[in-house]
Amino acid sequence: MSDYLIKSVVDDGQFRAYAVDATELVREAQQRHDTWSAASAALGRSLVATLMLSSSVLKGDDTLTVRINGGGPVGGIVVDGNANGTVKGYLQNPHVNLPLNSHHKIDVAKAVGVEGSLSVTKDLGLDKPYTGQVPLASGEIGDDFTYYLAQSEQIPSAVGVSVFVNDDNTIQVAGGFLVQVMPGASEDAIAHLEQRLKEVPMVSELLLAGQRPEDMLNLLFGESNVKVLDKMPVAFKCNCSKDQFAKALASISKTQLTEIIEEDHHAETRCNFCGNTYEFDEAELRAILAKM
């Protein structure tokens, strides 16, 4: 198993903790969208954070969509997640590369911006999806998901996400952790966690050193305190299809579709999430028109 996520309880249920190695997942996203360094880090962190959020709050066939727009040069970021360990996502402007910040790291905050919001829309199979929205805390993504969980889900949490991008824009490592404080957690346990969060290296540094998701949580809490409940593979996966795009073409007006047929004699559609393209020749377009 290359990319995987672990779910655990810590200190006899005082915390729920998740950790993930999502290196291959973020590599695929980078390749599909041809993202440059700052965009790669922003999208990669968003994918990793959404993956962990989905795993922590969804069940069964539930899904959620995260939208981030801070007014920065990468534009809007959209990521879909589910309870089964797969995510898909994209950003408006993939070709963004910025000077390093004062810590000599990729300036994700500047790439994303801070003048905007993070929203999470959950489809739980009810009549209407539920949307929670918070202002961006820092544009660093991890802080923003932490703030969302505290404000919208009422779950005090800590989210750490990290992507190491090589000089040629390829992804070296990517991963993260999510810790949720459960009701009844002692003040001493919370204080210890806060101190450890300050001391533990960035997730990318741990992964570069060969650490696994289990090792991340053991560093935070101590091996004897972590009880792993589940280990699941994770992946970048899109469920788009030609049939879906045929339905989309059928939803436009007859006049619009007729114009496409008469002027272009074909149509090419592209999935924003994964970049797959689907071609419709004139005969296929006329078949769609005939059913409208």
N, C-alpha and C positions, 0 to 999 in steps of 0.2 A: 504494500500500500504506500504510494508516494505521498500525495496530499491527503491529510486526514484531520479530523477535528475530534477532540475528546470532551466529554461532559463529565463533570465530577461534583461531588459535595465535599466540603472542607470543614474541619473542626466540628465534626458531628452535626453538620447541617447549619452552621452559622453562616456559611457562604455557599453559593453555587458558582462554579468556575468553569470556564470554557477556554480552550487554547487550540490553535490551528496552525498547521503548516500549509500555506496556500500558494506555494511557489509556482507550481505548474499551472494552476488556475489563473494567476495573474500574468504569467508568461503568455498564455493563450490569448488573454484579453489584449495584451500589448501588441501581439502579432496581428490579431484580427483588426485592430483599430489603428495600427501604426502610430502609437503614441510616442511622443518625445518625453524626455526625463521628467519634467514637472507634471505633465499630464499623466504620465505612467504612475507616478507616486500618488497623485490625487485619485485617479480611478482605482488603482490597486488598493489603496487604503479603504476606499468606499466599498469595494467588493468584499474585502475581508471583514469589515465591520458589519455590513449587511448580512453576511453569511452567519456570523455569530449571533447577531440580533435575531435573525429568523429562527435559528436553532433553539434560542432561549424562550421565545414568546409564541411560536406557532406549533400547531399539531395537525396531523393528518394531511388534508389537502389544502390547508390554509396557505395563503400567499401574502406577501407585502411588497410595496414599492417605496423605495427611498428616493426622494428628490432633494438635491442640494444645489443651491444657487446663491453664491456670495458676491456676485458681481465681478469676480476675477477673470483673468484672461482665458481660463479653460471653459468658461460658460457653465451652463447647467450640467449636472451629473444625475443620471437616472440609473437605479439598480433594482432589479427584481430578485426576490429571494423566496424560498419555501422551507418547509420543515425537513426536506429530504437531502439537504446538503449540496444543492446546486444554486448557482446565481448566474445572472447575466446583466450586463450593464454597458453604458456608453457615456461619453461626454461630448459637448458641442464642438469643442476645438481641441483636437488631439495633438496638434503640432505646437506645443508650448514648452519652451525651454527657458529657464530663468537663471540668473546668477545665484550662487549659493547664499544662504542666509548667514547671520553672524556666528552661528554655530557650525558653519561649514557643512551644512546639510541642504538637501533640496528644499526650496522655499515653498512648501505646500500651502501655507497660509496665504501667501501672496498670490499663488496660482488660483486658489479657490476664491479668495476674498472673504471679507467678514460682514459686508453690508447685505445681508440676506438671511435665509432661513434653511432649516432642515425639516422636511416633512416626511412622515411615515403613514402610508395608507395601507390598512390591513383589510384583506378580503377574507372574512371568517365564515363565508357561506350564509350570511344573514341578508336581509333585504337591501341594506346599504353598506358599503364599505365605511370603515371608521378612519378618520385622518387626525393625527396629532402633529402639531407644528411648533417649533421653537426657533428663536433667533440663533444664529450661529454664535458659538462661544469663542472660537478662535480661528476657524478655517483649517485647523490641523486634522480634522476628521475624528480622531479619537476623542478629543475633548468635546466635540459637538455631539457625538453619540452618547457620551457620558451625561451631558446636560439633558439630552432628550430623555434618557431613561429616568433620570431623577425628576424631571418636570412632568412628562406625559405619562410615563408608566408608574411613577411613584416608587421607583426602585433605586435606592442609592447604589451606584455602580462605579467601576473603573474600567475603562476601555483603552487598551494599548494596541495600536496597529502600526506596521512598519513595512516599507518596501525598499529594498536596495537595488538601485538602477545602475547598470554598468555604463561606461563611457559611450558605448555604441547603442544605448537605449534599450538593450536587452535586460531582462530581469534576472538578478542573481538569486535573491531570496525574497519571500513575502510571507507574512503571518501576523498573528495577533493573539491577544487574550481578552477575556471579558470576565470580570468578577462582580457578582451581585451580592449585596449584603441582605441577609434574610432577617425577618422579624426575630427578635430575641438575641441577636448577636451582641456579645459583650463589648463594652467600651474598650477593654484591654485588647481584644482580638482585632477590633477596628483600628485602633492606634498602631498595633503591630503591622497590620496590612499597609497602612498609610506610610509607615517608615520603610517597609520593604519596597514599596512602589518607587520611592525616591532612590533606593540603592541599586535596584536591579537594572542591568544594561537594557538598551533598546532591543526590541524583539529581533530586528534584523541582525544585530550583533550576536545574539544568542544562536540564531539559525546559522549564521556564517561560521560559528564555532562548533557546529555539529549538534546543537541541542535540539531535542524533540519537543513536541507540545507537552508531553508529560514532564520533561525537565523544567520547562518554564514554570509550571505550577509548583513543582517541588522547590524551586528557588524562592518562590513567593511565600510558601506556607510551610515547607518542610515535608519530606517524603512521607513520614508517618501520619501526617494529617490529611492527606489527599486520598479520597476514595473514588476511583474512576468508575463511572456508571455505564458509559457507552463510548465506542470508538467508531466513527463513521467516515467513509470516503467523501471527499468534496470535489467539486468540479465546476468549471465554467460550462454551462449547457443552455442552449437556446432551443425553444420548442416551435420556432417558426416553420412554416411550410408553404408550398405553392398554393395549396387550397386556401390558407388564411389570406394570402394576398389576392386570390381570385375573389374572395368575399369582399375584400376592401375595394377592389375595382367595381364590384357590383353595387357598392354603396354610393358611388358617385352618380351624378345625373346622367341620363341617357345622352343628353347633348354633349357633355364633356367626353364621355366614352366614344361617341360617334366622331368627335373631332380628333381624338387620339388615333382612331382607326383610319380615318381619311387622310390625316396629315402625316402620321408616323408609321402606320401599318404594323406597329408592334409596340410593346411596352416592356420596360425593364424596371423591376421593383427591387428595393434593397432594404434589408432588415437593419434598423438602427442598432439593435442590440448586438448582433454578431457579424454583420457585414455580408451575410449571404445574399446573393442576387438571384432573382427568378425572372425568366424571360417568358413573355406571352406573345406568340405570333398572331397574325391577323385572324386566322381561323379561330384561335382560342378566344380572342377578344370578341369576335362576332358571336361565338357561342354564349359568352357571358351576356352580351347585349340582348340576345334573343330571349333570355330568361328574365329580363328586367321588366 
